[in-house]
């Protein structure tokens, strides 16, 4: 790990780059000075296949000039652009800067398109076919990697097409989640619950809250242990959107269902993160994406086509 936090690689790359250029110059100098013995017929005396003779002609001037030009260009490039370890180059060019410029240019070009949607609330915008076509593309490019192209999610990634929301499913909450991201944390609770057998009892009680198959005897024994969970999930396990604590009384399971899955959650806890999109998307893009996500689980109040 120390290799990545020290200046070793910077020095190594610098030495390698400079040595490569120096080697090219040395090769050119050596070949220019070396005189190959030749015969009176201007050959080196090497013969292949009986009649193929190697001539002793000097390198063409255009080839030598091109070689020198390549070396000069490489030196100029390393002075102007990053390439010598940590040296940033005299022009100050960076990949991040180039990317930011391209994104800014693209956003500027698209601004008039999104301006048509800015004054429309997300619930109304969800009925706009043109806006939803753009929203779908934004979703595919930025959200589908985790939530799936159909927005139904998978283990550890919420389903956005149903009505079950950890932090609330209003347009404002959806926009807040997209903009700022979310960090959900379930701390390990086994020490507070008790023995492994008591954890298993608690897991059965949690399953009983949603009417899922469970051991009723163990569930009865585990009810008293649910107090350590109620602080976040509520007395009846209905969840708490303010904390992002899931509803345990429905039949939606984000990280797996069954005694083993719940026991593992109590024992080890879980940390989930939804990355913030404010640095990737403009406010107008987030507005359209919010409308698209809201529309996945809601019937749009208006169906219009923007002209």
N, C-alpha and C positions, 0 to 999 in steps of 0.2 A: 504494500500500500504506500510505503514511503516513496517509491518511484514516481507516484502520481502527485505527490505533494512537494517534492523537491524540484530543483532545477536541472536534474539529470537529463531528462528528455529534451529540454530546451538546448542544452549544451551539445548533446548528441546530434540533434538535427542540424544545428549550426555547423558543427565540424564536418558532418557528412555532406552538406550542401557546398561548403567552401572547398572541401577536398575534391569533390566531383568536378568543380570548375577548374581547379588547379591541375587535376589529372588530365583534363582535356587540353589545356594549354601546354602541359609538359609533353603529351603525346604528339601534338602538332610540332613542337620545337624539335623533338627527337627525330621524327620522321623527316623533317626538313634538313637536318644536319647529316643524317646517316647516308653514306654513299655506298650503294650496292655495287659490288664488282660486276662488270659487264664485259661481254665479248665484243669483238670488233663489229659484229652485226647488230649491236645495241640490244642484246638479250642478256638475261641473267645466267644463262646456262641451264636453267630448269626446263625439262622437257617431260611432257605427259602424253601418253597414248601414241608415242612414236613421233608425232609431228606437231604437237602443241607446245610452243615455246613462250616463256614469260618475257615480255618486253621490259625494258628498263626506263620507260617513260616517266617523267615526273607527274605528280598529281596535278590535275587541271586547276587552273587559277580560280575558276568559278567555284570549284569544290572547296578549295582552301578559303576563299572569301566567304562562302556560306558558313563554313565551320567557325571562322572568326566572328562573323555576325551573330551566330547562335550564342557564342560565349558572351559577347558584348550584351546581347539582349537579356541573357540570364542574369548578368550582374545588375543591369538596369532594373530588371523586374524585382530582384531581391532588395534593391534600395527603395523602390517605390511601394512595394506590397509586402505583407507579412510572409515570411518564409525562412527567416533566420532565427529560429527559436522564439523568444519573447519579443523580438524587435517588431514593432507594429508597422513599419514602413512609413516613408515620408508623406504619403498621400492619406494615411489614416483610414484606409479601406478595411472593412470587416464584413464577414458573411452576415452577421446580424444586422448591420446597417443596410446592406444591400436588400436583405429580406424585408426590413421595416419600410424601406423606400418603395419596394414593389407593392407591399400591402397597402400603404398609404395611397399610392397611385390608383390601385384597384378600387379602394374604398371611395376615393374621390370620384372616380368614373361611375360608380354604382349609386352614389348619393341621390341623384335625381329619381332613380327607380324606387328607393326606399322612402323618399319624401312623400310619396302618394299614400303611404300606410301610417305615417307618424301620428296623425290626428285621430285614428280609429282605434278604439279600445280592443284589446286582444280577443274578447268574446265575440265582438262583431267582426273583427278581422279574420277569425277562424272560418267565416262563411265566404271569404273572398278567394275564389279559385286561383287567381294569379298569385296572391300572397302565399297561399298554401303550397303552391308548386315551388316557390322559392324557399318556404319554410321546410319543405320535405328535403330539398337539396342541402340546406344548412344542417338538418338533422342527420342526413346520411354522412356528411363530411365530418361532423363534430360529435355526434352522440351515438350513432349506430354501432361503433366499435364496442361499446359496453352494453347498451340497452337493446342491441339487435336491430336489424333493418325493419322489423315489424313492431319495434318498440315494446315487445313483450318481456324483455329482460332475460335473465338467467340467474343461476345461483349466485347470490351476492350483488346482483344488479337489478334494481327495482323495475317492475313492470309499469310502464307509463300509459298503458292503454286501458287500465282498470280504474276503479275509483278509490283504491287504497293508497293513501299518501302519508309518508312519514312526517313531513313538515307542513302539510296542507296543500290542497290542490287548487287554490284560487289563482287567478292570473298574477296577482301581486307576489304570492309566495313562489310561484314557478319562476317568475322573472328574478326574484331574489336569489333563488337557488342557482339559476344559470349564471347570474352575474358574479356572485360571491363564492359559489361552491358550498359544499357541506362536508363536515367531518363528523361521522357518527361513531361513538365509542361506547361499547358495552364492557365494563371492567370485569375481570375475573371475580366471581362471587363465591367460589367453592368454600373458601375459608369462613365466610360469614354464614353459609348455609349449614355446614357441619360435615359429617362423614360422607363418603361416597354413596352409601346406601340412602342417606337423607337427600343427597343431590338427585338420585334416581327417583325418589318419591316426589320431589319438587317437579321434576321433568314430567311426570305423569299428571300432576295437578295442572301444570301449564297446558298440557294436551286436553285436559278435561274442560278448560275454559272455552275452547272452540268446538267442543263436542267431537273431537278427534278420537280414534281408538286409543284406549289407555287402560291401565290396571286401576280399577276403581278403589281397591284397598290401599294401594300405594298413594293414589291421589288424595285420599282422605288423610293419610299420614303427612303428606307433603303440604297440605293447605296452610298450616301454621308457619311454614318456612317461606311462604310467598311474601311475607312482610318485608323481607330484604329487597324484593323486586318492586313492591308497590310504590316506593318512593319515585320511581321513574315511570313505571307502566300503569300506575293507578291501582286502586284497591281491587277493581274488577278486571284488571288487565286490559283496559280499553286503550292504553297508550297515552302519549302526551306529545302532540305536534310541536309544542314549544321547545321540547328537548329532542325531538326526533325519535322518541321512544316508540317502537312499533306496537300496534294493537295485537295483543295475544289472544283475543277472544274471537277473532275471525279465522278464516281458513287460508290466510295468505302467509307464506313462510319465505322469508328472504334468503336465509342461509341454510335451508334444509329442514325437513320435517321428521318427527319421530323422537323417541327417547334418546337415542344415541346423539342425534344432532343437537338437541336441547341440552343434554348433559355436557357435551363438548363446549357449548357456548357458555354455560355456567362455570365450567372449570377454567377455560382459557380466555374467555372474553373475545371481543372482536373490534377491530377498527376499520371503518370503511371511509373512503374519501371520494367525493364528487369534486373534481377540479374546477376552479373558477374559470369562467370564459370571458371575463371582462377584458383581459389583455389580448384575446384572440379575435373577438367579435366586436363590432361597433354597437352603439346603443340601439341603432335602428335595426340591425340584424338580430339582436337579442329580443327586440320587440316582436318581430315577425316569428322568430323561433318560439317565443312564449306562446303566441297564438296557435302555432302548429301543435305544440305539446298539449296545450289545454284542450284543443279540439280532438285529440286522440281519445279522450275519455268523456267528452261532453258534446252535446248536440249544439252546433253553432246557432246563435239566435238569429242570424241574418245570412242569406245566401246571395251574394252579389259577385259580379265579375268586374274588376277594375278595367277602365278603358284608358 
